């Protein structure tokens, strides 16, 4: 990709083309999931980042041959939706109760001295509530429609069930909003925890909590990126093409 193309491309477009570039953006504190619709020029201006340095790092990474095993952009919609459920939804479901246990324990034991742990625990409860209902809506409503839409496009089924939500743009818009909410909650947790850095005197549970919260946020960034920047745009285009042949 030429320098001018990089500057005018959005963060989401670049990460969608080569997910490895997410590491470059993370290093510079650039949001590539919920805030991925901004251009490189815009984010650099907002954060005071030298565009030349950022472009050089992106060029250097893109010069390395990428492994084809995670070519998300070229996966079928069904395969990508299944991957999101099997990998990221499973990760969330497995880790919500564990982190909840640790957050409650740390708030109870350390909250009188480290009051931020009480607020972190309350924010985490909101994350749990948000993601639990969010994933159910995806698994029971949106993703089944996406699978049927792709089957209809391939001629594997003769009739496409009419969804109660009208156009797929409606649930997509709702899912993106809920991603923003979850992302903001974790951003606040990150700030309260000083970037997930526990105090020197922190016990093991305290330390594991912060490590797990960081791991969870990193996974959620990938999770949201796959939906916001790859799956959702592709399904919107597919539906439009089928409605306007």
WOQUI-V992902 format. One line per field, one symbol per residue. ss: DSSP state (~ for helix, > for strand, _ for the rest). psi: psi as a letter, one per 40 degrees, with the letter a starting at -180 (. if undefined). A space follows every 10 residues. Layout:
# WOQUI-V992902
ss->???
psi->???
This chain:
# WOQUI-V992902
ss->__~~~~~~_> ~~~~~~~_~~ ~~~~~~~___ ________>~ ~~~~~~~___ ~~~~~~~~~~ ~~_____~~~ _~~~__~~~~ ~~~~~~~~~~ ~~~~~~~~~~ ~~~~~~~~~~ _____~~~~~ ~~~~~~~~~~ ~~~~~~~~~~ ~~~~~~~~~~ ~~~_______ _______~~~ ~~~~~~~~~~ ~~~~~~~~~~ ~~________ ___~~~~~~~ ~~~~~~~~~~ ~~~~~~~~~~ ~~~~~~~~~~ ~~~__
psi->hidddddeii dddddddhdd eddddddefh hecdfeeiid ddddddefhh dddddddddd deehhiheef gddeiidddd dddddddddd ddddeddddd ddddddddde dddgdddddd dddddddddd dddddddddd cddddddddd dddeedidhh hhieebiedd dddddddddd dddddddddd ddefffhiid eiiddddddd dddddddddd ddddddddec dddddddddd dddg.
